[in-house]
Amino acid sequence: MKYNIKKVSDKNEIDDIYSNFIKFSSQKNIFCSKEILKFYFSDLDLYTIYKNDRIKSFVYLLKDKNNFIISEPFIYSGIINHPKLNMKNSRYNNEVFKINELVINEIFSIYKNININLPLNFLDTRPFLWFNYGEENKRKFLVTPSYTSIINIKSRDQSEVFNEIDDVKRRDINKVLNDKNYKVSNQINLSLIKKFYLDTMKKNKGSFNNYAFNKIFDFIETQINEEKVIQTTTYYLEKPIYSVLFLNNEDSSCYLYGSGDVEIKNRYAGSLALWKAIEQSIDKKLCFIDLEGINSPYRGEYKLNFGGNVKSYYNVCI
């Protein structure tokens, strides 16, 4: 049976695509919510792959001004496959492989430059690895594993999740919870965390895309009244010293930013803010928290101290 590819040209189609397809996929994430797809519509190339009248896959690709496919500020993008439902493993795996091979040959191949992170639960990268296989002097994908930490919070209370945290980290959090000099605010203050982040990047001479940074914050601001934003800020002696920002959908919350006052060194402030953001995610009755990458030796161990499970995903570039 032939598959048909359709480019999404009307923003109004997104609601139906999300409600009838994306929301049921195991690869769904906050970067393919209907809200973010609409907000970024002019910066995206969107495609649906049909078999008869049923959507089998959805493709969302973020473009820069050069029409290069990029990831920043999306953590995950690329291909969303249909759910397995009652299909046999053999049939499902074969169909997903064929669809993804089609997507790569007919869609990805038209772009000059691609560098994205595929969604969580995108498991079979063979269509990328086999693109132009055995053909010399032709473009090939580089596929690199990356890792994040996933905290399962489905049907769990705060004490269950807290008890999974590393013993030393748990003692640190309990210590400052009982210290009257520390306070935590759940008030949304995007300008504060933006300042903390920019100051940190400047001090560390880090590089980032300023346009992408500002635009994702513009989007986050639209989600405050939708109760999709979690921000916790640690205060010490009435002064804000560290803030953490999460974005959530109906199933999960995702760590986006965590930064503090570059003039203050405090070993407790970040851990307290992160735990309080986790608490809010639990209170929202979500299923899991994505701590957004443990790929740096400077923060990988820190995030894993909060009791999550290591989960792999893949960066593909060409």
Disulfide bonds with the S-S distance in Angstrom:
none
